[in-house]
Amino acid sequence: MGTLASPPSLAGFVVGHAGLYQALAMFAVAYFIIGMTVLSVCAIATNGALDAGGAYYMISRALGPEFGGSIGIMFFLANVCGSALYVLGLVEAVVDSFGIPPGQKAGTGIHVLPQSYWYELLYGTVLLALCLLVCLVGASIYAKATFLIFLIVAGVLGTILVSFFATRPIRVPIRLPHFNGSETENGSFTGFSLTTLRENLGGGYGVDYTTGQMMSFSSVFAVMFNGCTGIMAGSNMSGDLKRPSYSIPRGTISAVLFTYLVYNLLAFLMCATCNRTLLQKDYGFLRDISIFPPLVTVGIYAATLSAAMSNLIGASRILYALARDDLFGRALALAKKTSASGNPVMAVILSWLVVQLVLFSGKLNTIAGVVTTFFLLVYATVNLACLALEWASAPNFRPTFRYFTWHTCLLGIAGCCVMMFLISPVSASASLGFLLVLLLALHYLSPSSTWGYISQALIFHQVRKYLLMLDVRKDHVKFWRPQMLLMVQNPRGSARLIDFVNDLKKSGLYVLGHVELQDLDTLPSDPLQPQQDSWLSLVDKLNVKAFISLTLAPSVRHGVRQLLFTSGLGGMRPNTLVLGFYDNAAPQDGLARHPAFTSAREEVPLGFPPLRAPADPKLLSAREYVGIVADALKMLRNVLLARQLESLDKAWELRRAASPPPAIHVWPVNLLRPDSARYADTCSLFLLQMACVLNMARAWRRAHLRLFLCVEAGAMPHAQEEKLRQLLKDLRIQAQIQLVPWDAVTRLHWQTRRGPLGGPAPTGEEEEEEGTVNFPANATQVSDEYVCAANKLVLEQSPAPAVRFLYLPRPPADTSLYLLYLHQLELLTRGLGPTVLVHGVSAVTSTQL
């Protein structure tokens, strides 16, 4: 019934100031915005079961709790202010009919009501109390009252239309307030006159005699638009309707079409029969020209009272829905209480109190701009909700109302936003700022919901589209980035490693992989599904940007192969495998010491099993571990082996005194192959790239790269240093180069070198060639004494770094040498602290633009 809130009086106000042309334009713009919004409301209302809350319920279930709660508060305030607006309008009509004229001390006849700010506040309070009583009884009595009011207003409207034709031309005396009393002007009802029509075609904005403010297009539109906001009256009662998905579309569309025709018809009749003085200076002129004036008065009162009740009961239903959803916690707990019949009485009382506070503003046009801005913002958000649902292309968005498209939603949003800023840029900016504050507050403070988030559907839609556009055939080394697959047996022993690899990914793909050793054929259901939530919670708490990929396999090696083949999608697939080091160190529970799990508020019970006891057997053999490395290299994946990363206290390393700053040591030479050491092969350049990527991470920017150049006597070390420095310059890598004599170390190698099984030393043709996939069987050519000497050489370089990067040689082709290969890696990295062994198989550096 809100759309029928005194349409004759409202049309007279609009036409009197704006003229016929601008009035028709205002009605067209307002109903265009309303029409687009109605289509969106009908689409959402017919897409599923509606509950209490109307527009708030639609928006919150479509856009999520942040948007829903924010717009719910603003819609509540809009309805509250709208109710106050109609009460003040009714007070003005009552005072105009029964008030003591300005300048007179005593009343005469029916003019007996004193006029002042406090008296008008008293009248408004009494009228609001009447609305409160009706709303407290419940929705059924409200529906009966509004239907009765509808019949009265329809009768009044018919009487007014007849009056335009039946009433003879008359002069209407108008008493206007003046600074020392009152003055009288004469308005004219001319009957149908072409001259009157021509005079009223153009705009003639004047001073509003109720507020003393100069009217303009925006201020008149603001007042006029409030008379059209009843389109949400039906949706606000969605919790009280038996069939909301049936009633809301039919009732709302009928009301919009009917009122639009009525407003346009009244505008034309008024322009053709009433002069501008009558229209501008007497908003109650319809009583003077009516064939039955008392009926007009009753109709205006009834329509305005109906609109006030409609907004009050709508505000209470929105407040009740907000309280029931617990978005604001205890702040709205009182509004949850209902009567035995289910009427939210406390929400009604709280809404009444807020309306009562708004009544202190005093004048109708004072709050009209704010109310209009709030309603426009709500309408824009309803259109946004429907647009998001349409663009998300979710199969479950199947509204039975089909007369809408994303174009209508977009037009509705644009119309609302444009009119908001045309009416009042200040109010529009303040409303958007208030909305943003509410959004942020709810985002950080409100509990998570189970309603579903449209953002997830939209993100999925866009990600799928862009993944299809990500063509691996267009990859170029200039835009290479690491895409990590980190294998984790138990996150309890890998928290710091997970965090370290997160720093290494450089905005690339990061996947946490895990292999569960079970056979699905012997299980009743998939055991991995219950573990997903624990892994996702781990990612959230560690604040790493990673995906989770779990698999079942008969062995760890088979599981890693599966993940290397299947992880990722399209052009986003792991190109680098990261493994923890295989040694006999007892695992330590890193989660128990991690800051994210040690605060008093956090609980550790993620669904991960306890760590393996030192005496328990491992799930992975040493031979299988080296086989995983060999498999990854066969599949052209880069490999990183991380040792003692759980001892890396990144926070302490990066917080310590600036002198000396933390260092990253880089050894880009194959220490297990001193006879073929090179600094510019693919693996060495990949190792340099990974160290540089770590140094580029925000947490590691203070660290310094130190690059160690191993030189022998008589090998022109300065020439080698200059060549390496030029390479670093071409690669734009800032690093300090340090020469390390290693004659004493290589001497051990040459003394002990021998061919396999005591044969002659291998020739150059048998050694590894760059770019081939043949594995050199040189593991037997390196003695433990040499490896220990190389380990000591690395260890002696001081000061001790935060982390070291070493060259990882390929595993031998002979699988019987896997254990010897792993033994040499263990000797090489023993006691070095946090160390990363790196082997790269793909070109990752570029000197081009």
MOGIZI-V127208 format. One record per pair of residues at least 24 apart in sequence whose C-alpha atoms are under 7 Angstrom apart, sorted by the first residue. I is the first residue (numbers start at 1). J is the second residue. Records with the same first field share a line. If there is no record, write none. Layout:
I: J ; J
//
This chain:
1: 146 ; 230 ; 306 ; 307
2: 229 ; 230 ; 233 ; 306 ; 307 ; 310
3: 227 ; 228 ; 229 ; 230 ; 231 ; 255 ; 259
4: 259 ; 303
5: 227 ; 303 ; 304 ; 307
6: 300 ; 303 ; 304
7: 263
8: 266
9: 283 ; 284
10: 224
11: 263 ; 266 ; 267
12: 267 ; 270 ; 279 ; 283
13: 279 ; 280 ; 283
14: 220 ; 224
15: 267
16: 276 ; 279 ; 280
17: 203 ; 204 ; 205 ; 206 ; 280
18: 202 ; 203 ; 204 ; 205 ; 217
19: 200 ; 201 ; 202 ; 203 ; 204
20: 200 ; 201 ; 202 ; 267 ; 268 ; 271
21: 201 ; 202
22: 203
24: 264
26: 221
30: 225
33: 412 ; 415 ; 416
36: 408 ; 409 ; 412
37: 379 ; 382 ; 383 ; 412
38: 253
39: 403 ; 404
40: 382 ; 383 ; 386 ; 404 ; 409
41: 382
42: 248 ; 249 ; 401
43: 399 ; 401 ; 402
44: 386 ; 399
45: 245
46: 245 ; 399 ; 400 ; 401
47: 397 ; 398 ; 399 ; 400
50: 238 ; 239 ; 244
51: 238 ; 239
52: 237 ; 238 ; 239 ; 317 ; 321
53: 236 ; 238 ; 239 ; 317 ; 318 ; 321
54: 235 ; 236 ; 237 ; 238
55: 235 ; 236 ; 382
56: 318
59: 382 ; 385
61: 451
62: 385 ; 453 ; 454
63: 385 ; 453 ; 454
64: 451 ; 452 ; 453 ; 454
66: 439 ; 442 ; 443
67: 439
69: 322 ; 327
70: 435 ; 438 ; 439
71: 378
72: 318
74: 374
75: 374 ; 375 ; 378
76: 315 ; 318 ; 319
78: 371 ; 374 ; 375
79: 311 ; 312 ; 314 ; 315
80: 311 ; 312 ; 315 ; 351 ; 354 ; 355
81: 355 ; 358 ; 371
82: 311 ; 371
83: 308 ; 309 ; 311 ; 312 ; 355
84: 355 ; 358 ; 359
85: 364
86: 304 ; 307 ; 308
87: 124 ; 127 ; 128 ; 305 ; 308
88: 124 ; 363 ; 364
89: 364
90: 301 ; 304
91: 120 ; 123 ; 124
102: 177 ; 181 ; 182
103: 181 ; 182
117: 362
121: 359 ; 360
125: 356
131: 309
132: 352
135: 313 ; 348
136: 345 ; 348
138: 343
139: 240
146: 306
149: 302 ; 303 ; 306
152: 299
153: 299 ; 303
156: 295 ; 296 ; 299
160: 290
163: 289 ; 290 ; 291
164: 191
167: 289 ; 291
174: 282
187: 275 ; 277 ; 278
188: 274 ; 275 ; 278
189: 273 ; 274 ; 275
190: 273 ; 274
191: 273
192: 272 ; 273
193: 272 ; 273
194: 272
196: 271 ; 272 ; 273 ; 274 ; 275
197: 271 ; 272
200: 271 ; 276
209: 281
211: 363
218: 422 ; 423
219: 423
222: 368 ; 369 ; 372 ; 423
223: 365 ; 368
225: 372
226: 372
233: 310 ; 314
236: 314 ; 317
237: 314
312: 351 ; 352
313: 348
315: 351
316: 347 ; 348 ; 351
319: 347
320: 344 ; 347
327: 446 ; 447
328: 446
369: 424
370: 427
373: 420 ; 427 ; 428
376: 416 ; 420
377: 416
380: 412 ; 413 ; 416
383: 409 ; 412 ; 413
384: 409 ; 413
388: 454
389: 454
392: 457 ; 458 ; 461
467: 570 ; 571
470: 571
471: 571
472: 571
477: 843 ; 844 ; 845 ; 846
478: 845 ; 846
480: 844
481: 506 ; 508
482: 506 ; 508 ; 575 ; 576
483: 508 ; 509 ; 510 ; 573 ; 574 ; 575 ; 576
484: 509 ; 510 ; 511 ; 574 ; 575 ; 576 ; 577 ; 578
485: 510 ; 511 ; 512 ; 513 ; 574 ; 576 ; 577 ; 578
486: 511 ; 512 ; 513 ; 577 ; 578 ; 579
487: 512 ; 513 ; 514 ; 578 ; 579
488: 512 ; 513 ; 514
489: 514
492: 589 ; 590 ; 591 ; 611
493: 587 ; 588 ; 589 ; 590
494: 590 ; 646
495: 590 ; 591
496: 645 ; 646
497: 645 ; 646
499: 544
502: 544 ; 545
503: 694 ; 697
504: 693 ; 694
506: 693
509: 572 ; 574
510: 545 ; 546 ; 547
511: 546 ; 547 ; 548 ; 549
512: 546 ; 547 ; 548 ; 549
513: 548 ; 549 ; 550
514: 549 ; 550 ; 551
515: 550 ; 551 ; 552 ; 553 ; 556 ; 559
516: 551 ; 552 ; 553
517: 552 ; 553 ; 554 ; 555
518: 552 ; 553 ; 554
519: 552 ; 553 ; 554
531: 607
534: 606 ; 607
541: 596
542: 596
556: 620
557: 624 ; 628
575: 637 ; 638
576: 637 ; 638 ; 639
577: 637 ; 638 ; 639 ; 640
578: 639 ; 640 ; 641
579: 640 ; 641 ; 642
580: 641 ; 642 ; 643
581: 641 ; 642 ; 643
586: 614
587: 611
622: 819
623: 818 ; 819
626: 818
630: 811
636: 841
637: 841
638: 839 ; 840 ; 841
639: 838 ; 839 ; 840
640: 836 ; 837 ; 838 ; 839
641: 836 ; 837 ; 838
642: 835 ; 836 ; 837
643: 834 ; 835 ; 836
644: 833 ; 834 ; 835
645: 834 ; 835
647: 834
648: 834
653: 802
661: 702 ; 703 ; 704
662: 703 ; 704 ; 801 ; 802
663: 703 ; 704 ; 705 ; 706 ; 801 ; 802
664: 703 ; 704 ; 705 ; 706 ; 801 ; 802 ; 803 ; 804
665: 705 ; 706 ; 707 ; 801 ; 803 ; 804 ; 805
666: 706 ; 707 ; 708 ; 804 ; 805 ; 806
667: 707 ; 708 ; 805 ; 806 ; 807
668: 806 ; 807
669: 807
670: 807 ; 808 ; 809
671: 790
672: 782
674: 746
682: 840 ; 841 ; 842 ; 843
683: 839 ; 840 ; 841
685: 845
686: 840 ; 844
687: 838
691: 805
692: 733
704: 735
705: 735 ; 736
706: 735 ; 736 ; 737 ; 738
707: 735 ; 736 ; 737 ; 738
708: 737 ; 738 ; 739 ; 740
709: 737 ; 738 ; 739 ; 740
710: 739 ; 740 ; 741 ; 742
711: 739 ; 740 ; 741 ; 742
712: 741 ; 742 ; 743
713: 743
730: 847
731: 846 ; 847
745: 786 ; 789 ; 790
748: 786
749: 782 ; 786
752: 783
753: 781 ; 782
754: 781
755: 781
756: 780
775: 810 ; 811 ; 812 ; 813
776: 812 ; 813
777: 812 ; 813 ; 814
779: 812 ; 820 ; 821
787: 824 ; 827 ; 828
788: 827 ; 828
790: 828
791: 828 ; 829
795: 832
803: 834 ; 835
804: 834 ; 835 ; 836
805: 835 ; 836 ; 837 ; 838
806: 836 ; 837 ; 838
807: 837 ; 838 ; 839
808: 837 ; 838 ; 839
809: 839
//
